């Protein structure tokens, strides 16, 4: 650890993401202690947790948001500066006709219409995204398991269009898919029931739940989800995104207040916006910020009229998909009780993935799931299917059955997908008579700890909680975003990289999603290539240079 | 003072001209009377105080003490999270379907002929489709475990997009994993705050949600009333002339449905296209009910009217009706469609369509392409049903003869929506006892902008035989006579 590099761990509430390097030196020690002890300490907890202690409180573990050394931040802004300047230069070349414009053009007949896109909207896409576009939407042609086959594609016009070469890059290690428990599989024996349902039902439903699309297997799934989560009732929906965006408006409306974490997923934001409620945003996982907003809201009431709020809904996620951090559930529950607010917990990434038996963050913290008013989650990730659920008290679910936008207007869930979820949940619960599910959960947790601790040991800056299978590795430099992903693919590792606007401008990162299906060898391979490529400082310059030139190389 | 003198002397030495002003000022300072100086000093202090004091003193006074705050928090009682729902709420207790919702459907334990699912082409029961889905299941499993951007793009997705584009004869198509989310994501991808959308009053709920998400100005015109639309467009034209600079950046869109799900009639597309070029407005067309139904090859309302598909800026449809799979798609020119790959929220931020559902949709498209006769059959059946239902006492048929999903509304409302619904539900129950599965059209009464009157949905599929249609019509007639008296 150099003097330039402050290790800062989010120990208490005051330590909030990017809130400056206060107490850097005292944390320095604490942080490295945690790092050394963390693995063993929590290991013990985990062993305890495998018993029947469902509501036993456990160590939360820390969310770390280590700050980058100063020179990296400077280089990062410089990187963006160069690319933006270069972008203006190229726009100028395009305007005077020296460079060919590859963009699709408006039809001749409609040239005199108001332009569909404003020019500055497209600046980022045209000049920055286009250079690294090959790192996203990579088509694959196999199961999204621990390894997959990527279809090779090349571009003859600097990423404006792609051409599939017909070749495939086989057995690429999949660090990108949300296949936490390894239920993305195509083993014929496991999928027997899914195949049977397909044979019997076909794939569609052709009607909504409220009309004639309420199949008995939908009800079976909902009972099972409620049982799995340990709550009274549940309802399932065909799309995870829509579960949020189409149900929040049923719960809150005008005169209600939504307090939303600043890093909440788009679907939550959209749902909040569609509801017509007032939205206020608190700092990520910051309890002071939340409490301040709660206090203020109740004391001053609605803006202008000062009438009291009808209700206040706090919206948080279990695991934040870009940061890998875990919600501070016990603290939030305490605040919610104190201020009589309601809690909407989105467990898209955490259900199945955390907690000794995969019941999500409530189990992880040893909290009774009935204390959370609205439990939401998706089936896309841990269950290897698609769709989402909302669970909670019977009154809540009954109300949604009659008032959810999804129940009235959207086609019901596909029967084979429903069967896949049932199969996965049964496996996790162990009611299929195997211990497979339990093993997978343990394996996931081991893999997570292993990857996280190894990467940390090597000095990489990793965000998030030690128990979160979402592992963001900070890259910072815009040039690295593309170069890292390409270099990893060359070594047959598929990673997800994200930069602005999905992250703050100076915090571009790679994201690894750990799966129970990953073997130790696969993880070792990932770790080794990471080190080879990222530790060498000379690469920083080299990447920036390559990035700068790649369009003309 | 000496110091000041020295300074001014220095500056005089350094430069001439301007510096004299400074000297004069200093001299004036000496000459001014003391009371003047004191007054000026006070004024300056006053200004400084004004600048640094808080602007609103009133607020300070109304600040609450900690104790008062605690009392307020103690007193505040929120409404319950959800209002209680009575046990016999009409939309709480769903009909339960056991087994597949195909041509023969088991509703609440009774086997019926299906007149309620949007399985227009009967592809839900197709063995070919099921087989393709099974093959896909064997290869890819079920879920994609990721959004399209992050390794959730499978070869079958690319193939389906290509096939849809080819089928619709457009440059590009984009698929969504949920029918409802398709148009609801597409509209806000283009239309932003400040833009203007002209929309038909009868537009379906997903369009309404898309409009809401876009935060644009929404102007409703009367259902299928082109004069009313033109009136709004003219109004806007006058508005534009007042502020031509602003008008140059306000995007305008007309959003219509090809075949309205709420009214079962077809939009006057050729007139709309004329208005489009006259007033330079783009057209977004939602074709969930008309795709795979209207036109010689099932391409929808553009083919039905012989309108050049390039004149429509964006067509969206779901794959959950005629194609009997799951999901939806948008198609049009690449210039328009490609934008959604970064801006369509339901596309970017949601897991992609399970490959087996995409494979099923591809096979359904194959069947549609191989046998275009199927659309003729469907259209004939639609006409047949429409005709057979005419003259049902007390009920009127709403919709065009070509519509595959008609509405039966009460001729004379009882004056209360709840009672109307009860009467219609009694007819549905009567028919279900006689093996005809029907359903009420469901709406969220408080959320719909223009709530359609209560109705029974009658859905036509190619699998219904002449005899079954006659039986259904007979059954509905009996029920109407008996219940509506």
HADDOCK unambig.tbl for C-alpha pairs under 7 A between the chains (distance, minus, plus):
assign (segid A and resid 104 and name CA) (segid B and resid 334 and name CA) 6.57 0.50 0.50
assign (segid A and resid 104 and name CA) (segid B and resid 335 and name CA) 4.93 0.50 0.50
assign (segid A and resid 105 and name CA) (segid B and resid 335 and name CA) 5.87 0.50 0.50
assign (segid A and resid 106 and name CA) (segid B and resid 335 and name CA) 6.25 0.50 0.50
assign (segid A and resid 113 and name CA) (segid B and resid 280 and name CA) 5.43 0.50 0.50
assign (segid A and resid 114 and name CA) (segid B and resid 248 and name CA) 6.02 0.50 0.50
assign (segid A and resid 114 and name CA) (segid B and resid 249 and name CA) 6.09 0.50 0.50
assign (segid A and resid 114 and name CA) (segid B and resid 250 and name CA) 6.77 0.50 0.50
assign (segid A and resid 114 and name CA) (segid B and resid 251 and name CA) 5.66 0.50 0.50
assign (segid A and resid 116 and name CA) (segid B and resid 251 and name CA) 6.67 0.50 0.50
assign (segid A and resid 136 and name CA) (segid B and resid 149 and name CA) 5.02 0.50 0.50
assign (segid A and resid 136 and name CA) (segid B and resid 150 and name CA) 6.13 0.50 0.50
assign (segid A and resid 137 and name CA) (segid B and resid 148 and name CA) 5.70 0.50 0.50
assign (segid A and resid 137 and name CA) (segid B and resid 149 and name CA) 4.13 0.50 0.50
assign (segid A and resid 137 and name CA) (segid B and resid 150 and name CA) 6.04 0.50 0.50
assign (segid A and resid 137 and name CA) (segid B and resid 151 and name CA) 6.11 0.50 0.50
assign (segid A and resid 137 and name CA) (segid B and resid 153 and name CA) 5.90 0.50 0.50
assign (segid A and resid 138 and name CA) (segid B and resid 151 and name CA) 5.82 0.50 0.50
assign (segid A and resid 138 and name CA) (segid B and resid 153 and name CA) 6.51 0.50 0.50
assign (segid A and resid 139 and name CA) (segid B and resid 151 and name CA) 6.51 0.50 0.50
assign (segid A and resid 139 and name CA) (segid B and resid 153 and name CA) 4.77 0.50 0.50
assign (segid A and resid 139 and name CA) (segid B and resid 154 and name CA) 5.21 0.50 0.50
assign (segid A and resid 139 and name CA) (segid B and resid 155 and name CA) 6.17 0.50 0.50
assign (segid A and resid 140 and name CA) (segid B and resid 151 and name CA) 6.65 0.50 0.50
assign (segid A and resid 140 and name CA) (segid B and resid 153 and name CA) 6.23 0.50 0.50
assign (segid A and resid 140 and name CA) (segid B and resid 154 and name CA) 4.89 0.50 0.50
assign (segid A and resid 140 and name CA) (segid B and resid 155 and name CA) 6.18 0.50 0.50
assign (segid A and resid 141 and name CA) (segid B and resid 154 and name CA) 5.56 0.50 0.50
assign (segid A and resid 141 and name CA) (segid B and resid 155 and name CA) 5.34 0.50 0.50
assign (segid A and resid 142 and name CA) (segid B and resid 139 and name CA) 6.71 0.50 0.50
assign (segid A and resid 142 and name CA) (segid B and resid 140 and name CA) 5.77 0.50 0.50
assign (segid A and resid 143 and name CA) (segid B and resid 139 and name CA) 6.54 0.50 0.50
assign (segid A and resid 143 and name CA) (segid B and resid 140 and name CA) 4.25 0.50 0.50
assign (segid A and resid 143 and name CA) (segid B and resid 141 and name CA) 6.33 0.50 0.50
assign (segid A and resid 144 and name CA) (segid B and resid 144 and name CA) 6.37 0.50 0.50
assign (segid A and resid 144 and name CA) (segid B and resid 145 and name CA) 7.00 0.50 0.50
assign (segid A and resid 176 and name CA) (segid B and resid 150 and name CA) 6.31 0.50 0.50
assign (segid A and resid 176 and name CA) (segid B and resid 151 and name CA) 6.64 0.50 0.50
assign (segid A and resid 177 and name CA) (segid B and resid 145 and name CA) 5.27 0.50 0.50
assign (segid A and resid 177 and name CA) (segid B and resid 146 and name CA) 5.37 0.50 0.50
assign (segid A and resid 177 and name CA) (segid B and resid 151 and name CA) 6.60 0.50 0.50
assign (segid A and resid 178 and name CA) (segid B and resid 145 and name CA) 4.94 0.50 0.50
assign (segid A and resid 178 and name CA) (segid B and resid 146 and name CA) 5.98 0.50 0.50
assign (segid A and resid 179 and name CA) (segid B and resid 145 and name CA) 5.69 0.50 0.50
assign (segid A and resid 184 and name CA) (segid B and resid 141 and name CA) 6.06 0.50 0.50
assign (segid A and resid 184 and name CA) (segid B and resid 142 and name CA) 6.88 0.50 0.50
assign (segid A and resid 184 and name CA) (segid B and resid 143 and name CA) 6.41 0.50 0.50
assign (segid A and resid 185 and name CA) (segid B and resid 141 and name CA) 5.31 0.50 0.50
assign (segid A and resid 186 and name CA) (segid B and resid 138 and name CA) 5.58 0.50 0.50
assign (segid A and resid 186 and name CA) (segid B and resid 139 and name CA) 6.27 0.50 0.50
assign (segid A and resid 186 and name CA) (segid B and resid 140 and name CA) 6.20 0.50 0.50
assign (segid A and resid 186 and name CA) (segid B and resid 141 and name CA) 4.55 0.50 0.50
assign (segid A and resid 188 and name CA) (segid B and resid 138 and name CA) 6.80 0.50 0.50
assign (segid A and resid 195 and name CA) (segid B and resid 134 and name CA) 6.35 0.50 0.50
assign (segid A and resid 198 and name CA) (segid B and resid 130 and name CA) 6.47 0.50 0.50
assign (segid A and resid 198 and name CA) (segid B and resid 134 and name CA) 6.99 0.50 0.50
assign (segid A and resid 199 and name CA) (segid B and resid 130 and name CA) 6.16 0.50 0.50
assign (segid A and resid 200 and name CA) (segid B and resid 100 and name CA) 6.64 0.50 0.50
assign (segid A and resid 201 and name CA) (segid B and resid 99 and name CA) 6.83 0.50 0.50
assign (segid A and resid 201 and name CA) (segid B and resid 100 and name CA) 4.52 0.50 0.50
assign (segid A and resid 202 and name CA) (segid B and resid 124 and name CA) 5.69 0.50 0.50
assign (segid A and resid 202 and name CA) (segid B and resid 125 and name CA) 6.29 0.50 0.50
assign (segid A and resid 202 and name CA) (segid B and resid 130 and name CA) 5.48 0.50 0.50
assign (segid A and resid 203 and name CA) (segid B and resid 124 and name CA) 6.96 0.50 0.50
assign (segid A and resid 203 and name CA) (segid B and resid 325 and name CA) 5.65 0.50 0.50
assign (segid A and resid 203 and name CA) (segid B and resid 357 and name CA) 6.47 0.50 0.50
assign (segid A and resid 204 and name CA) (segid B and resid 124 and name CA) 6.29 0.50 0.50
assign (segid A and resid 204 and name CA) (segid B and resid 320 and name CA) 6.60 0.50 0.50
assign (segid A and resid 204 and name CA) (segid B and resid 324 and name CA) 5.07 0.50 0.50
assign (segid A and resid 204 and name CA) (segid B and resid 325 and name CA) 4.37 0.50 0.50
assign (segid A and resid 204 and name CA) (segid B and resid 326 and name CA) 5.91 0.50 0.50
assign (segid A and resid 205 and name CA) (segid B and resid 101 and name CA) 6.43 0.50 0.50
assign (segid A and resid 205 and name CA) (segid B and resid 324 and name CA) 6.99 0.50 0.50
assign (segid A and resid 206 and name CA) (segid B and resid 117 and name CA) 5.22 0.50 0.50
assign (segid A and resid 206 and name CA) (segid B and resid 118 and name CA) 4.88 0.50 0.50
assign (segid A and resid 206 and name CA) (segid B and resid 119 and name CA) 5.65 0.50 0.50
assign (segid A and resid 206 and name CA) (segid B and resid 320 and name CA) 5.61 0.50 0.50
assign (segid A and resid 206 and name CA) (segid B and resid 321 and name CA) 5.37 0.50 0.50
assign (segid A and resid 206 and name CA) (segid B and resid 324 and name CA) 6.04 0.50 0.50
assign (segid A and resid 207 and name CA) (segid B and resid 117 and name CA) 5.19 0.50 0.50
assign (segid A and resid 207 and name CA) (segid B and resid 118 and name CA) 6.20 0.50 0.50
assign (segid A and resid 210 and name CA) (segid B and resid 91 and name CA) 6.71 0.50 0.50
assign (segid A and resid 210 and name CA) (segid B and resid 94 and name CA) 5.86 0.50 0.50
assign (segid A and resid 210 and name CA) (segid B and resid 442 and name CA) 6.89 0.50 0.50
assign (segid A and resid 211 and name CA) (segid B and resid 439 and name CA) 5.82 0.50 0.50
assign (segid A and resid 211 and name CA) (segid B and resid 440 and name CA) 6.76 0.50 0.50
assign (segid A and resid 211 and name CA) (segid B and resid 442 and name CA) 6.84 0.50 0.50
assign (segid A and resid 212 and name CA) (segid B and resid 95 and name CA) 6.64 0.50 0.50
assign (segid A and resid 212 and name CA) (segid B and resid 116 and name CA) 6.62 0.50 0.50
assign (segid A and resid 212 and name CA) (segid B and resid 117 and name CA) 6.54 0.50 0.50
assign (segid A and resid 212 and name CA) (segid B and resid 439 and name CA) 6.75 0.50 0.50
assign (segid A and resid 214 and name CA) (segid B and resid 94 and name CA) 6.70 0.50 0.50
assign (segid A and resid 214 and name CA) (segid B and resid 95 and name CA) 6.57 0.50 0.50
assign (segid A and resid 214 and name CA) (segid B and resid 96 and name CA) 5.54 0.50 0.50
assign (segid A and resid 214 and name CA) (segid B and resid 97 and name CA) 5.90 0.50 0.50
assign (segid A and resid 215 and name CA) (segid B and resid 96 and name CA) 5.77 0.50 0.50
assign (segid A and resid 215 and name CA) (segid B and resid 97 and name CA) 4.55 0.50 0.50
assign (segid A and resid 215 and name CA) (segid B and resid 98 and name CA) 5.77 0.50 0.50
assign (segid A and resid 216 and name CA) (segid B and resid 96 and name CA) 5.99 0.50 0.50
assign (segid A and resid 216 and name CA) (segid B and resid 97 and name CA) 5.83 0.50 0.50
assign (segid A and resid 216 and name CA) (segid B and resid 98 and name CA) 5.29 0.50 0.50
assign (segid A and resid 239 and name CA) (segid B and resid 178 and name CA) 6.38 0.50 0.50
assign (segid A and resid 241 and name CA) (segid B and resid 350 and name CA) 5.69 0.50 0.50
assign (segid A and resid 251 and name CA) (segid B and resid 81 and name CA) 6.78 0.50 0.50
assign (segid A and resid 251 and name CA) (segid B and resid 82 and name CA) 6.40 0.50 0.50
assign (segid A and resid 274 and name CA) (segid B and resid 212 and name CA) 6.68 0.50 0.50
assign (segid A and resid 274 and name CA) (segid B and resid 213 and name CA) 6.36 0.50 0.50
assign (segid A and resid 298 and name CA) (segid B and resid 73 and name CA) 6.10 0.50 0.50
assign (segid A and resid 299 and name CA) (segid B and resid 69 and name CA) 6.01 0.50 0.50
assign (segid A and resid 299 and name CA) (segid B and resid 72 and name CA) 6.00 0.50 0.50
assign (segid A and resid 299 and name CA) (segid B and resid 73 and name CA) 6.73 0.50 0.50
assign (segid A and resid 310 and name CA) (segid B and resid 78 and name CA) 5.50 0.50 0.50
assign (segid A and resid 310 and name CA) (segid B and resid 79 and name CA) 5.56 0.50 0.50
assign (segid A and resid 311 and name CA) (segid B and resid 78 and name CA) 4.87 0.50 0.50
assign (segid A and resid 311 and name CA) (segid B and resid 79 and name CA) 5.73 0.50 0.50
assign (segid A and resid 339 and name CA) (segid B and resid 73 and name CA) 6.61 0.50 0.50
assign (segid A and resid 380 and name CA) (segid B and resid 143 and name CA) 6.49 0.50 0.50
assign (segid A and resid 380 and name CA) (segid B and resid 145 and name CA) 5.62 0.50 0.50
assign (segid A and resid 380 and name CA) (segid B and resid 351 and name CA) 6.72 0.50 0.50
assign (segid A and resid 381 and name CA) (segid B and resid 145 and name CA) 5.39 0.50 0.50
assign (segid A and resid 384 and name CA) (segid B and resid 142 and name CA) 6.58 0.50 0.50
assign (segid A and resid 384 and name CA) (segid B and resid 143 and name CA) 4.73 0.50 0.50
assign (segid A and resid 384 and name CA) (segid B and resid 145 and name CA) 5.97 0.50 0.50
assign (segid A and resid 385 and name CA) (segid B and resid 142 and name CA) 5.61 0.50 0.50
assign (segid A and resid 385 and name CA) (segid B and resid 143 and name CA) 3.97 0.50 0.50
assign (segid A and resid 386 and name CA) (segid B and resid 143 and name CA) 5.90 0.50 0.50
assign (segid A and resid 395 and name CA) (segid B and resid 84 and name CA) 6.41 0.50 0.50
assign (segid A and resid 396 and name CA) (segid B and resid 82 and name CA) 6.07 0.50 0.50
assign (segid A and resid 398 and name CA) (segid B and resid 85 and name CA) 6.81 0.50 0.50
assign (segid A and resid 398 and name CA) (segid B and resid 92 and name CA) 6.68 0.50 0.50
assign (segid A and resid 399 and name CA) (segid B and resid 82 and name CA) 6.66 0.50 0.50
assign (segid A and resid 399 and name CA) (segid B and resid 85 and name CA) 5.97 0.50 0.50
assign (segid A and resid 401 and name CA) (segid B and resid 92 and name CA) 5.85 0.50 0.50
assign (segid A and resid 402 and name CA) (segid B and resid 91 and name CA) 5.06 0.50 0.50
assign (segid A and resid 402 and name CA) (segid B and resid 92 and name CA) 4.97 0.50 0.50
assign (segid A and resid 403 and name CA) (segid B and resid 444 and name CA) 6.70 0.50 0.50
assign (segid A and resid 408 and name CA) (segid B and resid 442 and name CA) 6.20 0.50 0.50
assign (segid A and resid 408 and name CA) (segid B and resid 443 and name CA) 6.40 0.50 0.50
assign (segid A and resid 410 and name CA) (segid B and resid 180 and name CA) 5.70 0.50 0.50
assign (segid A and resid 411 and name CA) (segid B and resid 320 and name CA) 6.89 0.50 0.50
assign (segid A and resid 414 and name CA) (segid B and resid 326 and name CA) 7.00 0.50 0.50
assign (segid A and resid 417 and name CA) (segid B and resid 142 and name CA) 6.67 0.50 0.50
assign (segid A and resid 496 and name CA) (segid B and resid 150 and name CA) 6.12 0.50 0.50
